[in-house]
Amino acid sequence: MDAGSIPKVASRAHSVAESVAAFLRKHADLRLGGNTVDFAQERRHHLKVFGFHALAPEDRSPIRKVEFEGVRGPSARCCCLVYMHGGGYTVGSVDEFENGLRSLAEASDVIIIGVDYHLAPEHQFPTQLEEYSAVIDWAQSSEGARRGISPDLVFGGGDSAGGNMTEAISLLRLDQGRKNIAGQLLLYPESRVPFDTPASSENNSGQDLYLVCNGIFSFADHYLPKEPGNTYPPSHRYVSPGMQSTEHLHGLPAAALFTCGFDPLRDVGVEYGSKLQEAGVPVKWHHYPNLTHGFLQMAPWSSECKSALGDVAQELRRMAYRS
């Protein structure tokens, strides 16, 4: 579905796509979510599965910007997407997501800047948003212009936790009166933390899931600081954009939203898209009842995921070049 009114909840198919199920069976120990405390091991395991090159060194430079070059678009305008990867704020890197981002850049003709932001729990909220905003500022500045980037064509995007941070950065920059991103690319976003939706109960356990609901609460627990005088409730405007009322969402950038049936985040993403639409924000919604959370990373192993990634590229190009 990609047109018309967005509902409050979405559905899932009878079963997940076989290519996705086969991938998850092959990697039965690969799950995003849980109560792990060995984040270094978890991060390296995900990179081992999804990465297409040697493992990255342990010591990474902060806010590493890795550019995936698109092609200069119509009228010589150069568009840019600043991308925040998913991983529950605690796992993931640009290296892990490189294959999907390169494919997205090539198919959309958009320059993509992947941000290797600092991860929780070592670095907690709002560090990641500050880093995100710094890269947006850089892309909108004369430094970005030297690469041919138009300051009016800097978009923001992300999957899962990165989708949450894209929603949040749109609100933050709107509230601060700063130049906002030109649009939002939201892949199965974690739009709010508390879960009371059909998707959360339908996708709480099972071999056909990459992300399970039980683990999501631990992500928020690691993301939010707990020091006295430095705490943020899960309902905070920049933690759970999806909990905000419609009247507080006016004036946000247009969005392209992608959700999956086999995903505990499904309904909070759809709910947020519906709220944006009610607030007068243009939203283009795509839903895949037979796919699971993480299709961006799984595209090399699944024709269905690859097709969905093609839809993402098409929407990004449409937003960027109005084509």
Summary of the structure (lengths in Angstrom):
residues: 323
radius of gyration: 18.0
end to end distance: 19.6
largest distance: 53.2
contacts: 1175
relative contact order: 0.19
helix: 42%
strand: 16%
